[in-house]
């Protein structure tokens, strides 16, 4: 809600665009120049002093700038050792927020999204402050926050003081262009609690009906919990996240992931890092030489990176950086990946945001 006397309507544009040169090593190593990124357009309008309408659209140029081959990243499962290109239209969400009570400290939110985020997991990695500047998607993305672009999302949320409760119904069908609507067949619940201005915790549960590799629709369950922090340390700010998630398919096979990531921003310099421990099956990696194709195996990845801001004026910033990832995997994976797999990235990033939006 906006305060009385402020503009009733506004537009805001946000751009976060990378140009990344990636090189991965080992038997499955690749090198390629790609352009992952996301663009957001938001419209806000106060229907009444107690009723606020917002429309957000998130798009990505990755179908052109990344393409079918994806961005090289060892152990990614959706595009096999590459992070897939997101769809051109990632989200179109309409929210109606109604203030309750005389103090306005309670809010009821109604959500409709032909394509949007189900209430599963924390803030998706591309919007998470603790992942700022890191061009890589988490390896556990599919278990943790992979339902940010679900089809036909209907939701309701209740916010009171520092607590937010959300429920969404949505379709587990694969998303496709332009915006086909499906009957809701999946659901999710999420609870978020702000402990104070620096610490937030959350948990979610989802039941998703989606097709398996053979095209047979089956229910899978996803449960996750997370902790997010933001603190001033010296002359800089440290933002961190700890995310645990588990997914279970219709055959009662479970996979678990644990992620810890942080970025320390001081002036024009930023250091970022991410550590992951998760279970992946040989089948997900199309590793034909490994037995027990559906048995999850533990893998690990550690990433360290640096980003330097070269220019920052009027909401526009130009940044350069690089990262190194060391992958750790069981002996059974060594024939497929080699004895010392790793990944390097060099990147340029353009970030832009309108300061106050275009007022109407």
N, C-alpha and C positions, 0 to 999 in steps of 0.2 A: 504494500500500500504506500502511496505517496502522501506526504503531509499536505495539509490545506495550504493553498497559495502557490504550490508548485505546479508545473505544467501537467495537464491532464493526459497527454499522450506523448510518446517519444519512440524513436527508432534508435537501435544501436547495432553496429557492425563489429564483429571480432574476427580476426584472421590469425591463424597460427600455421605457417607453411615452412616446411623443410625442403632443402635440396641435400641429399645424403649420398655419399659414396660409401658403399659397404663392401667389405671383403671378409669372407669366412674361410677358415683353413681346414685341412684334413681331407679325407676321402670324399666328403660331400661339399667341399668348399666352393664358393662362387664369389664373383665380384660384379657389382652393378651400380649404376647411378639412378636413383629414384627420387620421387618428390612426395613423401607422405605429408598430409596436412588436413586441417578442417577449417571450415568457414561457418560463422554463425550470424544470423540476422534475427534480431528480437524487436518485437513491437509490444509496447505496454500502454494500457489505457484504463483510466479510472471511470468505470461506468457510473458509480456513485461514490461518496466518501467511504463506504464500507464494502464496495464490490470492485475488485480489480481484475481486468482481463489481460492476459499475456499470450502472445503467439510467438513461438520460436521455430526457426528453420535451421537445420544444420546440414551442410553440404560438404562434399569433398571432391577435389579434382583427381583423386587417386586412380580412377579408371583410365585416365590419360597419363598421369605422371608416375604411376607405379606399374599398372598393367597386370596381365594375367600371371606373370612370373613372380611378382611380389618383391618385397625388400628382403635380401638375404639375412637370415637369422637362424642359426642352428637350433634344432629341437622345437621349433614352432610346428604345430600339428595341423592347423587348418589348411595351410598351403604347403606343407612338408618342407621344413627348413627355410621357409620364407614367410614373412608377415603378409597376409593377403591385402589386396586393395579394397578399401571400403567402397560401398555404393555411392553413386553421385548424390543421391538424397538419403541421408542417414537418419534424419528425424524431422517430423512436422508435428508439433505439439501445441495444443490449445489448453490453457489453464484458466479457470475461474476461481478466484480466491475471495472468500467472504469472511469479513471480520465479525467475530461474535463477542457479545458482551460490551459493556460501556467502555472498558479500558482498552479494547482492541488487542488484548494479549492472547486471544484464542483465534485461530483461523481454520476454516474448512475449505479444502481445495478439491475441485473436480477436474479431472484430466480426461481429454480425448485426444488420441494420437493415431492417425492412420499408420504412422511409423514412429516409434518412440521408445522410451526406456521403461522396462518392467522394473518392479521394486525388488531387484535382486542385486546384492552386493553393494559396495561403496560407490562413490563417485567414479565413473569410468576413467581409465588411465589418462586419456587425452585431455581431461579437464582437471585432473588431480594436481593440487599444488605441490605435493611431494614428488611428482613425476615431471615437473617443469624442466624443459630443456633436454629430456631424454627422448631420443627419436625411436627407441625400441618399445614395442608392446611387451607386457609381461608374458612369459611362457604360460602362466596359469590364467591368462585372460579369459579363456572359455569357461573356467570354473568360477572365477571371481566376479567379473563384471561384464561378461560377454553378451548380456541381453539389453544393451543400450539402444539397439536398433530393431526391436521386435515389431511384429505387425499387429495392428488393430488393438491398441492398448486403451483400456478403460480403467480409470483409477479414482480413488478417493483418499484424501489425506486429512489428518487432524493434527494441528500444532497447538501446543499449550506450553507457555513459558519456554523451557529448553528441550521439550520432548516433541518428537514428530513420529506419528504412526501412519503408515501407508499400506494400502492394499490395491493390487492391480489384477485385472483379468486381461488376457491377451492370447494371441494365436502363436503356437509353436511352429507354424508352417514357415518354410523358407521364404525370405523376403524377395520380392521381385518388382520390376518396374512396370507401370508407374506407381500406383498405390492401391493394389487390390485389397479389399476388405474381406476378412475371414471371420467366422464365428469364433468367439473366445473358447479355447479348449485347455488353457493353462492358467495358473494363478500364482501370486507371490505376495508375501507380507514382509514389511521392513520396519524396524524400530531404530530410531536414531536419538541419541541423548548427548546434548552439550553439557559436559561436566562443568566447564567454565569457558572463558573466552579463548582458552589455549588448548583444550583437550576435548575430543569428541569420540564417542564409541557408538557402535551400531551392530545390528545382527539382522539376518534375513533368511527366509525359507521360500523356496519355489518348487512347484511341481509343473513340469514342462512336457507336453506331448509333441514329439518331433520325430521325423523319420530317421532310421538308422542307416548304415552304409548300404543296406539292401533295399532301402525305400519303405521298410515296414515301420508304421507309426508306433512308438512305444513311449511310456511315461518314464521320465528321469527326475530325480529329486536333487536339489541344490541347496546347501546350507552354508552360510558364511558368517564371519564375525570380523570386526576390524576396530582399530584404534588409530586416530589421526591427531597429530599435535602440531602446534606452531608456537615457537618461543624466540625471543630476542636473545642472542648470545653475542656478547661483545658489541661490535658495530654492525653485525649482520643478523639474519633471521634463518633459523633452522626449521624446516617443515618436514615432517616424517609421517609414514603410514606403516602399519603392521596389519596384514590381511591373511586370514586363514579361511580356506574354503574346501568343501568336499562335495563331490558329485557322485550319484549312484544311479546306474542304469537299470533297465527292466530285469536284467539277469542278476541283480544284486552285486554287481562288480563296482567297487568304490575306488575313486581316485581322490587324492588329497593334495592340496598345494598350500605353501606358506611363503609369503612375500614380505620382505622388509625393504623399504626404500626411503631415501631422504635427499633433500637438496639444501645446501647452505649458500645463501645469497648475501654477498657483502659488496656493496657498491656495484661496479660493473662486472664483477667476477662471480661465478657460481660453480660450486663443486656438487656433483650428484653421484648417487650410487644406488645399486639395487642388488639384493641377494634373494635367490629363489631356491626352494627345495620342493619338488613335486614329483608325482607319479605319472608316467607316460607308458602306454602299451606299445610294443613293437608294431602292432597293426596300425596305430595312429601315425607312425613314422614310415610305414610301408617298408619295414625292415624284414625282408623275406628270409634272411639268413639266421634270424634269431628265433629260437623255439618259444612256445607258449605265447602265441600272438596276442592273446587277450589278457595276459597276466601283467599288471602294472609293475614297472620298474622305477626305482628312485633315481632321479637326475638332479643336478645342481647347476646353478649359473651365478656368477658374480660379475657385476658390471661397475666400472668406475669411469667417470667422465668429467669434463671441464667445459664451461661455456663462457665466452667473453662478449660483453655488449660493446659494439663499436659505435653505435649511434642510437640515441634515444631522445626523440623530440616529438611533441604534439601527438602522442599516442602511437607513434611509429618507432619501432626499434629494429636494428639489424645486428645479428649475433652470429658468432662463429664458434665452433667447438669440435670436440672429438671424444670418443669413448673406446674402451677396451673391455671385452667380455671373455672370461675364461669359463669353459664348460667342463663339468665333471660328470662322468657317467659310469655305469657298471661295466665290468669286463665284457659282458655279452654284447654291448653296443660297440666295442672297439673295432671289430671288423668293418662295421658300416661307417664309422666316423673317424677312425684313426686314433693314435695314442695321445695326441695333444690338441684337440679341437679348440678353436677360439674365434673371435670375431673382432674386427676393427671398424670404426666408423669415423668419417670426417664430414662435417655438415655446416651449412649456412642456414640460418633461420630468420624469417621475417615475421614479426608480430605487430599487429595493429589493432587498436580499439578506439572507437569514438569515445570521447571523454564523458559527455553528458547526453549523447544521443541527439538526433535531429528532432527538435521540438515542433509540435503542430499546434 
